[in-house]
C-alpha cells in the first residue's frame, strides 16, 4: 500500500473501533441546547452556552441552513427565546434583535412554512405561545399551516396510551406535562432528545419519589454534552445515544463500496456485525437499543448482515412497508424517499422488490435526473445516491442512467459536488455513485475522468484523523454524525484506489 492508502485504512479502522465502543458522536445542536437552557438555566455554564449559540448565528440573523428556510424556523425561534430569557449582555441582546429582525422580515415578505423539520407541527405552536407570553410579538402568519397541523397532532398524541413507545416522545418537550418515570428509557434520557429530557427534569425537580430517576437523567445530559466535543456542559447533541445508527450506517457505506468483507477490516467489522445481529429484533433495529426500531436503521443493518452472509430474513423490513413508501415509524406525517430507496436496495439483496414503493420512488425523480433532499438529509446528492443504487439493483436502467447524467452534469470544476457549497461528504456520495455505475456497466465515457477529478478533490483535502464538520443531516435542526460522514469519505477514496480501472 502507498502512504495515502495506509492512512485511509488506519482511519477507517479507527472509525470502526470508535463505533464499536462509543454511544455515538453527534454534533452539537442549537435547538437542543437552547431548549435545555430554557428548561434548566441559568447555570454557571449558561453564558458560555449562549455565546456558542450566538457563534452559530448566520449573517442574516437567523440560525440553520440558509438555503432551507423551512428548516430554520424551529431553531431560530428557540434561539431567540433562550437569548431573551437568559441573555444579560449587550452581545446577547444584539443577537436576539438580529434573530427577531430575520423572523419579521420573513413575515413581511409573505413567507409561508410548508415543509417542516421533524416535530415542527408540535414545537412551533408552543414556541409561538412562549414568544407571545414574553412580549416578543412574532407574527403567527408564516406558521398557520403548522399551527393547524399541530392542533390535529396534539389530539392524536393525547390518544396514545404509551407515548414512550412511539417516536412522538422525541418531541416531548413540546407537549409534556407530567414527568412519569416510565418516560426515562434505558439510556437515562427521554426519547433520545436532550430537550425532551431537560423538560422532564425541570418538571420532576420537586418530586422526591423521582430522585433516582433524576440522577439518571442528569447523567444522561452530561453524556449528551460530552459527545459534542465542545467542552461546555450546557451545549448538547442533536440526539443521544446513536450507536446502532452509527454502526449500521458506517457498515452500509462499506457495503456499497465493496469494503465490508475486505480482510484488512475483518477483525474490526466482526464484533460490530455480531452486535448488530444481536440487536436486530423481530421488528427491526433502532438508533440505539433503548429506542423503538425504525425503517432506516433496520434497512441499513439488514443489508450489512445479508452481505456479510448472516442468516437473516427480509420479513423484518416488511414491517415498515406501506402502499407507496417505506416509513421510519408508524404514524409519521412525512415520508422519506431515502428510506424507501434504502429499503428497496436492501430487498434487492434478497432478490425481492416492493412494487408500490418502487413506482413511487421512480415517480419522484425530477426531470433533471435528481431526487431532492428529504426530511432526514438536506443534500440531493445523498437522496439521489440512495435512489440510484436502488434503481440499479431493481433493474431500472433508464432511471439510473438519468441519475448518472445528473451526477456527471453537476460536478464542479474543482472536482467537487455540493448542494449549497462543495463538501467532501457530498463529493463522496457522488463518487460512490459513479463507482457503482462503472461496476454496473452504465455507458458514459465521462465516468472515469469524473471519478479521477472527484478523487483528486478529496485527496487534496484529506488529512489523517480529521473529522468533517458540514451539517447536512436533519432532525429538529441540522447536525453532523461525525463517524458516518467520515466513513463515507474514507470508503469512497479506498474504493477508488482499489479499482484500478478508474486510473
N, C-alpha and C positions, 0 to 999 in steps of 0.2 A: 504494500500500500504506500502511496505517496503521503506527504505530510498532511495535506488537506484531508484526504480520506481518513487518515489516522485520527485527526482531530474530530471529524464528524462522527466516527464510530465511537470514540470516547465520550463525546457529548450525548449521543443517543443512549449509550449505556448508563451515563449519569442520570439522564431523564428517567429511564426505566427503574433505576434504583430508587429515585426520589418518589415516583408514583407508587411504588410498592410499599413504602413505609409512611408516607405523609398523608394528612387528611385532605389535601388539596392546596393548590397555590393559585388563588384568585385575587385579582387586583382590587384595590380599594374602591369603594362606591360613595359618591357624593350623596346620593339619596339615602342609603342605609345609614351613613354617618350622620347626616343632618337629622334623620328621624331619631337616632339614638340620643343625640344631644337634646332634642326637644323633649324626649320622654324622661331622660335621666340626668340632664345637666342642671346647673353647672357643676363641673368638676375642675380640679386643678389643670386638667389637660384640655378643657374646652377652648380656651383661647388659641392654643396650637392647632386644634382640630378645625376651628373656624378659619384660621389662616390657611390651612391646607385646602379647605373648600374654596376660599377666595382664589387661591392659586389655580384652581381648575376652571375658573370663570372665563368665558370667551370674550373676545373684543366687543361683541355686540351687547354684552350684558347678561346673556343667558348662559346656561350650562348645557352640556350634552353635545351630540354630534350636529354640527352646524348645518349639514346638508339634509338632516332628517328632523324637521320641525316637530312632527308628531311625537318623536321620541324624547323631546327636550322639555315638554311641559311639566311632567311629574317632577323631574329633578330640579327644574328651575323654581317651581312653586315651593318645593320643600326647602331648598337652599335659602330662598328669600325669607321664609318663615323662621328658620333657625337663626339667621343673622338678625332678624328683627327682634327675636325673643331674647337672645343672649349676647349679641354684639354690643360691646361697650365703647369701642374705639371709633375714631373718625374713619379709619380704614374700613371697618366693617359696615359703617353707615353708608359710605360711598358705594361699596359693593352691593348692598341691599338696594339702594336707589337705582343703580345701573340695572339690576335684575328687574325691578319694577318697571323701569322705562322700557325694557325689552318686552315685557308682557303687555304693557299699554300699547306699544307700537303694533304688536300683532293684532290686538283688538281693533285699533284704528284702521289697519289695512284690511279688515274683514276676514282675517284668518279663522278657519273653522277646523277643529281637530277631527280627523276621520279615522286614522288607523292608530289605535292606542298602543302604548307599551304594556307589558304584561301586568294585569291587575289595575290598570288605569281607571277602569269604569268604577272600581270601588274606592280607589285612592283619591282621585281628583275631587269628587264631591266633598270629601272630608277636608281636604286641603283648602278648598274654597270657603267652606264654613269657618275654618280656623282663621283664614285671612279676613273674613268679614268681622269676626269677633275681635281681631287685632286692629281693626280700623284701616286695613290696607287698601280697600276699595278696588279689588281686582275684578275686572269685568268677567261675568259668567258666560257671556255670549259665545266665545270661541269653543266652549266646552259643553254646550247644551246637549249635544248628542251623547256625550259621556255621562252627563248628569242623568238623562233619561235611561240610559242603559244601566247605570249604577243603581237606580231605583229598582229595576227589574231584577238585577243580580242580587241586591240585598234581600229581596223576598225569597229568592232561591236559596241563598246562603242560610237564612233563618230556618229553612225547612230541612236542612241537612242534619241528621241526628248525631253523627260523629264527625265533626268538622276536621278533627285531627287526622282522619283517614282520607282526606281529599286535598287536592292541590290548593284549594282556596285558603288554607291556613298559611300559605306563603305570604299572603297579604293580610294577615290577621290584624296588623296594626291599624288597618283602615276601618275595621268593624268590631274588634274585640272589646268586650266589656267585663267579662268575668274570667279571672286567671285560674282556670281549672288545672289541677295537677296533671291530668292526662294529656294536656296540650304540650307538655315538655317531653320531647322524644328522647331516644337513647343517646343522642349527641349532647344533650343538655340544653338544646335550643328549641325554639318553636318554629316549625315549618322550614328550618334551614335558612331562616331570614333573621339577621341581626335586628332589623327594625321591628319585626313581629315579636322577637324575643325581648327587646327593650320595652315594648308596650306591656308585655306580660309582667315583666319585673316591676315596672312602675305601678301596675295595679296590685301587685302582690306584696308591696313593701310593708304594709301594716298588718299582715296576716301571719300570726305566729305559727299556724299549722303548716305554712308553706316554707318554713325556714330552710329545710333540707333542699327543697326544690330551688329556692333562691340561690343557694350556694352552687348548685349545678349550673344554673343559668348564668351566674356571674363568671364561672369558669369557661362556659361556652363563649361568652362575649370576649373574654381575654384571648381565647383561641382565634376567634373571628378577626381580632385585631392583629394578632401575631402573623397570620398568613399574608397580610397585605404587604409586609416588609417595609412599612412606612415608619414604624417606631413611635407612633403617637397612640396612646391607649384608647382614645375616643374615635379613632379612624378605623372603620371595619370593612370587611369584604362584602362583595355583592351577593354572595351566597356561601354557606359553610355548613358542614363539610361537603366535599365534592370528589372524594377519592375514586368512587366507581365511575363517575363521569370521566375523570382523567384517564383512568386505566382503559376503559373501553374505547375512548376516542383516540388516545395515543396508539394503541394497538391496531385500531382501524386504519389510521394513517399508514402504519407499517404494512398493513394488509394490502391496501391499494397500490403501495409502492413495491410490492413483491419482496418485502423485507422481513415479514413476520417469521418465516421459517429459516431465515438466514442463520447459519450456525454461529456466526460471531455474536449473536444476541440471545441464543437459546438459554444459557444459564440465567439470564435476567428476565426473559419473557416467561419462562416456565412457571415460576411462582405466581406471577400475575394471572396467567391463564387458569391456574388452579384456584386462585381466589375468585376470579370471575365465575368459574364453573360452580363453585360452592355458593356464591351469592345469587346466581340465577335461580329464581323460584318458578313455580308453575305459572305465575302471572307476570314474569319478567324481572327486570332489574331497574333499580333507581339510581339517582346520583350518589347515594350512599346506602348503607344497609339500614338506615334509620328513617327512610322516607319512602313513600309509595313508588312502585315501579312506573316507568314511563316508556313510551314507544321509541324514543330516540336512543336512549342508552341501551334498551333491550335490543334494538336492531343492530347497533354497532357491536355490542358484545356477542350477539348470536353469530354475526358474520365472522368475527375473530375466532370464536370457538369452532365453527364449522371449518374454516380454513386450516385451523391447527389440526383437525382430524378428530375432534371430540364427538362423542355420540350425543347429538342434540336434535331436537325436533323443531320444525318451523311453526308448530301449533302455538307456541308461546307468543310468537309475534302476531298471530291472527287475533289475539285478544284486543289489539289496538287498531283493527281494521274496521272502517266504515264503508259506506257505499262508494264514496268518491275520494277518500283520502285515508291515511293512517294518522292517528292522533297521538299526542303525548299523554293526555289524561282524559278520562271521561268528563263530560260537562264543559270542556274548554270552548271558548267562544270563537277563537280564530284558529283555523287550521294552518299547517306549515308544509309548504311544498318540499322543503329539505328533508323533513321527517318521512314524508311519503316516498321520496326518491331513495332515501337510505333503506327504507323497508323493502322497496321493490328490488334494489340491488342485492339485499340480503336474501330475499326469496329466490332470486335467480341462482344463487349458490346451491339451492335445493332443487333446482330445475322447476321452479314454480313461478306463478305470476298472480296478479290481482287485477282483473280486467277493468273494474271501475276506477280505482286509484290510478292505474296506468293511463287510462284515457284522460282523466282529469289533469294529470301531470303534463301530458303531451299538449293538451289544450291550453295550458298556462304558459307555454313557451311564447315569447314575444316575437314579433315579425323579424327582428334583427338577430334572432337565434338565442337570446339570453333568457334567463329566468331572473326576476328581480329578487333582491334580498327579502327575507321574511321576518317573522316575529322573533326569531332566535338569533339571527345574524344579519347585519345590515348590508353585507357585500354581495353583489350579484355574482361575483366570482365563486363564492362559497356555494350558493344555491345551484349555480349552473354546473359546477363540478359534480355535485351530487346527482343532478338530473341527467347530465351527460353520461356518467358511469351507469346509471340505471337504464338509460336508453340503449347504451351499448350492450349491456348484459341481457336486456329484454328483446334484442334483435330489431330495435327501431333505428335502422341505419340512417335514414333520411333526417330524422330529428337530431341524431348525433352529429351528422355532417354539418347541419346548420349551427349547432353549438360550437363545433370545432372552428368554423369560419368566424364566429364571434370572438373566440379567444385569439385567433390569429390577427383579426382586424383591429382589435383594441389594444394590442401591445404598444407600449410607449417606445420612443426612440432609444431610450437607455436600456431597453430590455425588460422593463418592469411592467406590472399591471397594478391597478388600484381603482376602487370605487370613487373616492373623493381625491385621493392623492396616492402616489405609488407607495406600496408597503411590501416588505419581504414576505409576509404571510400570504397576501393575495397573489403575489408572484408565484409562490409555492403552489397555491391552488391551481393556477393556470398551467404550471409546469407539469404537475401530476396529471392533469387532463391531457396534455399533449403526449405525455409518455404512454398513457392508456390508448390514445388514438393510434400511435405508432404500432403498439402491440396488436391492436385490432385490425391493422392494415387499412385504415382510412386513407383515402387518396388526397395528398397535398404535398407538393414539393416544398412548401413553406414550413412544414413542421420542424425539420431538422435545424435549419438556421434560426428559427424562432426559439427552439429549446436552447441552443447554444447561447443566444443573447440573454435569455432569461437566467440561465445558469451563471453567466458572467456577472449579471447584476447581483445575484445572491452571493457569489464568491467575493465580489468586491466589498460587500457589506458584512460578511461573516466574520465574527470574532469568537474564538472558542469560549464557551461558557456564558456568552452574553445573551440575556433574555430579549424578547421583543415586546414592546410596550403599546403597540397600536391596539386601540379598543374597538373591536368590530362586532363583538358579541353583545346580545341584548337580553336584559331581564327587565327590572324596573328602571334601570338606566344601563348605559353601556359598560362593558367590562372586558378584561383580558384573562383568559385561563392560560397562564404562562407556559405550563408544560405542554399543553396541547398545541399551542401556536408554535412553540419551539420544535415540537416533533414534526409538524407539517413541513417546516423549512428543512430540517435535517433529513427527513425522508426523501423529499424531492431532490435534494442535492446528492444524496447517496445513490438514489435510483438512477440519476443522470450519469454519475460516474460509472455505475455498474453496467450501463447499457452502452457498449462500445459503438453501436451503430449511430449514436447521436453525434459522434465527434467527426 
